[in-house]
């Protein structure tokens, strides 16, 4: 075999024409790739264009893109201590919570200020405190009877009759000064709470507003809250 044939088979020297053709092909490919990169949009623009295309397609098809609503984190109850509480415990909780509002409303009130009427023909704060004491004392007096299912004596009174009863009860202890009124407020409510604690949780019906005993207890928190709000408003308006 001639040396020229061996060189051809063994991959020796290549013909100049073929080398130039291959080089031109590679150069053409590189130019094409460069042009493609120069003409392509940045990733962000490509994503925006794709989104716009999707929305247009959805509109043409009669579909509206609705964003998914964000999941709300689980909420905690305002008073987690009441979860799983018995009817008796709920009554106790409401009584304590409402009385805390009363104590906050009269906190720091001087004796002289407590004698100022809240308005023309209205009680002063000391008389309101004595009224709260009277209503607790009324419940202590009729506690056992109400527990047996006997309606309390004031349950069916109208507004005028109730006003006369309140005036009579406050008048009976009107001689008590501010400090004495505060001591009576605490001692009377403490006696009532202790009496309530001694009543069993069962039967549950006893603790409902449909039973005389439950009715007289359920009326107390709202009563405390009403007078607490009245005193707070008066103090805010008068600067007391």
C-alpha positions in Angstrom: 0.0 0.0 0.0 1.3 3.4 -0.9 2.2 6.0 1.8 -0.6 8.3 0.5 -3.2 5.6 1.1 -1.9 4.8 4.6 -2.0 8.5 5.5 -5.7 8.6 4.3 -6.7 5.6 6.3 -4.9 6.5 9.5 -6.4 9.9 9.8 -3.3 11.8 8.8 -3.3 15.1 6.9 -6.7 16.3 5.8 -7.6 18.0 2.6 -7.7 21.8 2.8 -11.1 22.1 1.2 -12.8 19.9 3.8 -11.2 21.7 6.7 -12.4 25.1 5.4 -16.0 23.8 4.9 -16.2 22.5 8.4 -14.8 25.7 9.8 -17.3 27.7 7.9 -20.2 25.5 9.3 -19.1 26.0 12.9 -18.7 29.8 12.4 -22.2 30.0 10.9 -23.7 28.0 13.9 -21.9 30.4 16.4 -23.3 33.4 14.7 -26.8 31.9 14.7 -26.6 31.2 18.4 -25.3 34.7 19.1 -28.2 36.2 17.2 -30.7 34.1 19.1 -29.4 35.3 22.4 -29.4 38.9 21.3 -33.0 38.7 20.2 -34.4 36.7 23.2 -36.2 38.6 25.9 -35.0 38.5 29.6 -36.5 35.8 31.8 -38.7 38.3 33.6 -40.1 39.6 30.4 -40.7 36.1 29.0 -42.6 35.2 32.2 -44.7 38.4 32.0 -45.5 37.7 28.3 -46.5 34.1 29.1 -48.8 35.3 31.9 -50.4 37.9 29.6 -50.9 35.2 27.0 -52.5 32.9 29.5 -54.9 35.7 30.7 -55.9 36.5 27.2 -56.5 32.9 26.4 -58.7 32.6 29.6 -60.7 35.6 28.6 -61.2 34.3 25.1 -62.5 31.1 26.6 -64.9 32.9 29.0 -62.9 32.0 32.1 -61.7 34.4 34.8 -58.6 33.8 36.7 -59.5 34.0 40.4 -56.6 34.3 42.9 -56.6 31.8 45.7 -57.7 33.2 49.0 -55.0 33.2 51.6 -55.5 30.8 54.4 -56.3 32.5 57.7 -54.4 31.4 60.7 -56.5 29.6 63.3 -58.1 32.1 65.8 -57.9 31.6 69.5 -61.0 32.2 71.7 -61.2 35.4 73.6 -61.5 33.6 76.8 -59.9 30.1 76.4 -60.5 29.4 80.1 -64.2 29.0 79.4 -63.7 26.1 76.9 -65.3 23.0 78.3 -66.5 24.8 81.3 -69.7 23.7 83.1 -72.8 25.8 83.3 -71.9 26.6 86.9 -68.4 27.6 86.0 -69.7 29.9 83.2 -72.0 31.7 85.6 -69.1 32.1 88.1 -66.9 33.4 85.3 -69.4 36.0 84.2 -70.0 37.2 87.7 -66.3 37.7 88.4 -65.7 39.4 85.1 -68.5 41.9 85.5 -67.6 42.7 89.1 -64.0 43.4 87.9 -65.5 46.1 85.7 -67.2 47.7 88.7 -64.1 47.7 90.7 -62.2 49.3 87.8 -64.8 52.0 87.4 -64.6 53.1 91.1 -60.8 52.6 91.5 -59.1 55.7 93.0 -62.4 57.6 93.6 -62.2 59.9 96.6 -64.9 59.9 99.2 -65.9 63.5 98.4 -66.2 62.8 94.7 -68.3 59.7 95.4 -70.9 62.1 96.9 -71.4 64.1 93.8 -74.6 63.1 91.9 -74.2 61.8 88.4 -76.9 64.2 87.3 -80.0 66.0 88.3 -82.2 63.6 90.3 -79.7 60.7 90.0 -77.7 58.8 92.6 -74.1 59.5 93.4 -71.4 56.7 93.1 -71.7 55.8 96.8 -75.4 55.2 96.4 -74.8 53.1 93.3 -72.3 51.0 95.3 -74.9 50.6 98.1 -77.5 49.6 95.4 -75.1 46.8 94.2 -74.7 45.6 97.7 -78.5 45.5 98.1 -79.0 43.4 95.1 -76.4 40.8 96.3 -78.1 40.8 99.7 -81.5 40.2 98.1 -80.1 37.1 96.3 -78.6 35.8 99.6 -81.9 36.2 101.3 -83.8 34.2 98.7 -80.9 31.8 97.7 -82.3 28.6 99.2 -85.9 29.2 98.0 -84.7 30.0 94.4 -82.6 26.8 94.4 -85.8 24.8 95.2 -87.5 26.4 92.3 -89.4 29.3 94.0 -89.4 32.4 91.9 -87.7 35.4 93.5 -89.8 38.2 94.9 -88.7 40.8 92.3 -89.0 38.7 89.2 -92.4 40.0 88.0 -92.0 43.7 89.2 -92.4 46.4 86.6 -90.0 49.3 86.2 -91.8 51.6 88.7 -92.1 48.9 91.3 -88.5 48.0 90.9 -87.4 51.6 91.3 -89.4 51.9 94.5 -87.8 48.7 95.8 -84.3 49.9 94.9 -84.9 53.3 96.6 -86.1 51.5 99.8 -83.1 49.1 99.9 -80.6 51.9 99.4 -82.4 54.1 102.0 -82.0 51.4 104.6 -78.2 51.5 104.4 -77.8 55.1 103.2 -76.0 56.1 106.5 -72.9 54.1 105.5 -70.0 56.2 104.3 -67.8 55.6 101.3 -65.3 53.4 103.0 -68.0 51.3 104.7 -69.9 51.0 101.4 -66.7 49.6 99.7 -66.2 47.1 102.5 -69.9 46.0 102.2 -69.5 45.7 98.5 -66.6 43.3 98.8 -68.0 41.3 101.8 -71.5 40.8 100.3 -70.2 39.6 96.9 -67.7 37.3 98.7 -70.6 35.7 100.7 -72.6 35.3 97.5 -69.7 33.6 95.6 -69.1 31.2 98.5 -72.8 30.3 98.6 -72.8 29.7 94.8 -69.6 27.5 95.0 -71.5 25.2 97.5 -74.2 24.4 94.9 -73.4 21.2 92.9 -73.0 21.4 89.1 -75.9 19.0 88.6 -78.7 19.2 87.7 -77.6 21.5 84.9 -81.1 23.0 84.6 -80.7 24.8 87.9 -78.0 27.0 86.3 -80.1 28.0 83.3 -82.0 31.2 83.0 -85.3 29.2 82.9 -84.9 28.2 86.5 -85.5 30.8 89.3 -82.0 30.2 90.7 -80.3 30.5 87.4 -82.5 33.5 86.4 -81.4 35.6 89.4 -77.7 34.8 88.8 -77.8 35.4 85.1 -79.3 38.9 85.7 -76.3 40.0 87.9 -73.5 40.4 85.4 -75.4 42.6 83.1 -76.5 44.7 86.1 -72.9 45.2 87.2 -71.8 46.0 83.7 -74.5 48.6 83.3 -73.5 50.5 86.4 -69.8 50.2 85.7 -70.3 51.7 82.3 -72.4 54.5 83.8 -69.8 55.4 86.4 -67.0 55.3 83.8 -68.8 57.6 81.4 -69.6 60.1 84.2 -66.0 60.1 85.4 -64.7 60.6 81.8 -67.2 63.5 81.2 -66.7 65.2 84.6 -63.0 64.5 85.0 -63.7 62.8 88.4 
